[in-house]
Amino acid sequence: QSDTRRKLLELFSEANGDFISGQKISEVLGCSRTAVWKHIEELRKEGFELEAVRRLGYRIVKTPDKVTANEIQLGLKTETFGRYIHFEEEVTSTQKIALRLAYEGAKEGTLVIAEQQTAGRGRMDRKWFSPKGTGIWMSLILRPPIPPQKAPQLTLLTAVAIAQAIQEKANIVPDIKWPNDILINGKKCVGILTELQADPDRIHSVIIGMGINVNQTLDQFPEEIRTIATSLAIEKGERIQRAQLVQEILLRLERLYQQYLQYGFRPIKLLWEGYATSIGKEITARTLNGTIKGIALGITDEGVLMLEDEEKHIHYIHSADIQS
Ligand code: BT5
């Protein structure tokens, strides 16, 4: 995806649905009117509807409701997150591609996104259903200057960013379930998978995988998760533009990430607690070392879950599956 295309989309974002003259476009892009016309044709092929009127120029009438790089970058307000986007119609898993790009030196903020995943995965190699054209399946590459043991905090930070974006775009206040789920009315709508590439003392990259059910109807969920999963459209009763939600998530993520690097995890923790409804309630944590039942007291300043059992012992839990 070229710089010229990015500039063109920026122009259209600023125009906000108004006409931009061909003259102005060719000036800003530094290319001929014919070259402008070629870019416009490319966008049309991708499903953008563009109106062309003599003397007025071009304007975007309709976007295709896909999650292509062009559509996400039309209206994107971030500085670095999503400024480079690797889009594919179909992949095995966006995590896999992001990992490869990270090895090849991709910059922080690089986003991999697909319309469909054929082998989307959750934690511990569980399956993540990622049907075509209905959800957001994406992976973001970060290179945070933090010690590797702090990487799990980024999962919590991501959960806050997605919760904020859902609140903004769908007008629903979701629940965050420690560590990596977002629920609406008790059903899972979002899953986050954080994968770390690091030496013992230095992070090379962190890949944040985000799976968000956006426009699925109930019958589009496979039977095995139909009673535990939901989508934003089911909860809200109307479809949501996925590209706009991606833009909002990237913006929130970038802001929180900058805040995190400057001030540490504490401000993120406070926001996180505002969305975490399980705090103060009884939960069961299945860890690799066994199952613990107790009251969730909250998270530490490091993002570790504190669980108080019947004997008033406090357990510090770094990773687990939680049931309420
Ligand atoms: C997660 O794992 O929740 C992390 C999911 C991360 C998915 C993203 S999509 C982009 C990127 N590329 C990938 O390949 N993955 C990431 P976990 O907590 O282990 O939950 C997995 C469980 O969630 C499964 O065992 C199912 O019960 C349930 N599940 C699977 N697909 C679902 C869906 N679409 N919606 C809700 N629940 C689902």
Residues whose N, C-alpha, C, O or C-beta is under 5 A from the ligand:
A	BS01	BT5	S93 T94 Q95 A119 G120 R121 G122 R123 R126 K127 W128 F129 W137 M138 N180 K188 G191 I192 L193 G209 M210 G211 I225 A229
